[in-house]
């Protein structure tokens, strides 16, 4: 993943979506928010509180509202890109310049609402304390291997959740078993599933 130092460099690297990103950027900047690069993408905040970000993907560009779950969304434009996982964040995807142009007023109203919510201190807080439910396939391995169980229990909660989710999201039994085979040595070594990205 390329690390961008400025919004201009981020936009310059998005060959297919430069015009759309510049237009969205100009719309957002009309709302007197601070512009920065966070997590490799343009993010706009008010007094350090993230409000909206810009993103470009293969088939669309989008605005992602950090507290989008609070927006009224009467026009039905927002989607939860990670249903069941993300509580607050919502995306508004655009597949063409025309789509952005025909929604300019609506984009402004969503931005105004998002900023007003932030100024009022409205926030969806992440639910904490959700119990860790270990998939049967992993639990069988833990029950059968004392060394593995001890190593798993010594991991922090984030690493445990990452391993559990990795098994859970696999649709087919063969995939679950292949993933189990991959993570067992990692667990025994105390290596988190996502450590290489840190």
N, C-alpha and C positions, 0 to 999 in steps of 0.2 A: 504494500500500500504506500503510495506517495504521500509524503508529509508536506503540506502546504504551509507557507509562512504568511501569506496574504490571501485575501479574497480574490484579488486580481489573478494571482497565480492559480488558484483553484479553478476559476472560470476559464482561464486560458487553456487548461488541460482537458476541458470538456468540449471537445471539437464539435460534437453534434448538437450541443445544447447551449452554446454561448449566448445567443440572442435571448433565449428564454430566461437564462439565469440572470443576465444583465437587467432584463425587464423586472423580474421578481425582486432583485436586489434594490432597484430604484423604488419600487412600490413600498418595500419594507422600510427603507431609509427615510421615507417621507414622514415616518412616525416617531422621529427623534429617539431612536434606540441606539445602543452601542453596538458596534460591529467588531467581531473577533473571529479567529479560527479556533474551533474546539473540536476534538475528535476528528481532525482532518477536514472539516467542512465549515462553511460560513454559519455563524450563530449570532443572533441578535438578542441583547439582554437589556433590562432596565434595572439599574442599581444592582448589578451583579446577578440578578435573577433571570435565567434563560427563558425567553419567550418563544422564539421561532428560529428555525434553521432552514437552510437551503440544501438541496441534495440533487444530484444527477445520477441516473441509472441508465441502463441500456435502452429501456423502452419508455422512460418518462423522467420528468423533473418534478420536484415537489417542494412543498413547504411542510415542515413538520413542527407542529405546535406542542411544546413541552407539556402544557397543561390543557391540551385539546379536548380532553374528556369533560372539561367544564364548559366548553363552548356550546351554545344552543344548537348550532348546525341545522337550522331550519331548512337549508337548501340541500342537506344530505350529501355534502361534499367530502366529509372526512371519513377516513378508514383507520381501523386499528391494524397496523401491519403485523402485529404479533398477538393476535387474539388469545386471551387466556393468560398472557404473560405480561403485557403492558397495560397498566391501569390508566395512566394519565396521557401518554403521548398519542397523537393522532396525525395522520398524513393527509395532505391534499395533493393529489397527483395530476399532472398536466402532460398530455401527449403531443401538444402542438402550441405554437405561438398564438394561433387563433383562439384556442381555448383560454389562454391567459387573458388575452385582450377582451374577450366577451365577458369575463368574470372580474374585471378590474375593480368595479365598485364593491362587489361582494368580497373580494380579497381584502379591500380596505376595511370593510365592516368587521370581518373576522379578526384582522389585526387589531383594530380598535378595541374589540371585546376582549381579546387575549391580554392586551396591555392593561385595560381597566381591571380585569380580574387580578392581574399580578399586583397592581397598585393597591387593590383592596385586600391583598394578602390571601386570596383564595388559592387553595392548593389541594391536590389529591396526593395524599401521602401513601407511600408504598406500604402494603400490608406486611407487617413483620410477624415472626413467630409461627409462620405456616409450618405445620409438621412435615418432617422429611419422611416420605413414603417410599420405601425401597422396593423396586420391582422384584417379582418372584424369582426371575432368572439370576439377578445379582444376589438376592438373599440366600438362594441355594448354595451359591459359591462361597458366601461368607460363612454359612453354617458348616460347610464341608472343609474349610481351610482356616484353622485358627490363626495362622500367620497373616493371612489376608484380612481376616476380621479385625485383628489388632491394628494393622496398618490403616484400614479404612476408618476405624474409630479415632485414630490419632489425627486424621485430616481435619482441617477447619470446615465449617458448615458450607461455605461457598464451594469448596472443592468437592465435597460430598454431593451437593446439589447438582453440580456440573456433571458428575458421573451418572447420577440417577437420571437426569434429563436426557443424557446421551443415549441411555438404554431405552428409556420410555418413548422417545420420539421415533424410534425405529419401528416401521410398520410390520415388517416380516420377521418371523421367528429366526430365520437364518441370519438376518442382519443383526438382530439382538445378540445372537451367539457370537457372531464375528466381532462385534463391538466389545463384548465381554472379554473375549480372547485378547483384544488389543489393550484394554484398560487394566487387566489384572496385574501385569508387570509394573504399570505406572503407579497403581495404588500401593503395591509392595515397596516401590522405590520412593514413595511420598511425593510423586510428581503429579501436579494438577493437570487436568485435561487441557486447560488454556494457558498454562505457564509459559509456553513458547511465545505467546503473543504479548507478554508483559515486558 
